[in-house]
């Protein structure tokens, strides 16, 4: 670990908790204010990498002496990026589209220090069981979907929807621990 202060460029309590699992407490937590709109025809992997890099760069610009850690997570099927659900209807639409299907959860992690930027992309495939209308309604009523990519959080009751997962569970939550540890040690 570097000797400069560490800034987590994220308002996500899940990312803070995942860092704590690694024994890391950021010196500051600052949520970057950037435009998170995907570009026209932007592939999910390109979008998530760009978001992590732009978040890190935005905070690094104001704190160039710090080490900045940023991440972004998207849920995708093919080239379709599922949004961070902002309404009950959006969450229901996402869950219906993911029901009984495989999808990818992509998390990009970016570390900036001394003007150097290092980025890793982790893609995890998740297979949901077929979901009934009642299951979707119950989940949406729980409120766990709020602000989460694809309208669900795997670390909550939506874990019951997962038939199988291939990849990094912590990346689906929001921060791939193994890759983050490697980036911070470099």
HELIX and SHEET records of a PDB file:
HELIX    1   1 UNK A   13  UNK A   21  1                                   9    
HELIX    2   2 UNK A   44  UNK A   62  1                                  19    
HELIX    3   3 UNK A   88  UNK A   98  1                                  11    
HELIX    4   4 UNK A  133  UNK A  142  1                                  10    
HELIX    5   5 UNK A  157  UNK A  161  5                                   5    
HELIX    6   6 UNK A  169  UNK A  173  1                                   5    
HELIX    7   7 UNK A  177  UNK A  185  1                                   9    
SHEET    1   A 4 UNK A  28  UNK A  29  0                                        
SHEET    2   A 4 UNK A   6  UNK A   9  1                                        
SHEET    3   A 4 UNK A  67  UNK A  77  1                                        
SHEET    4   A 4 UNK A  80  UNK A  82 -1                                        
SHEET    1   B 6 UNK A  28  UNK A  29  0                                        
SHEET    2   B 6 UNK A   6  UNK A   9  1                                        
SHEET    3   B 6 UNK A  67  UNK A  77  1                                        
SHEET    4   B 6 UNK A 102  UNK A 113 -1                                        
SHEET    5   B 6 UNK A 116  UNK A 128 -1                                        
SHEET    6   B 6 UNK A 162  UNK A 166 -1                                        
END                                                                             
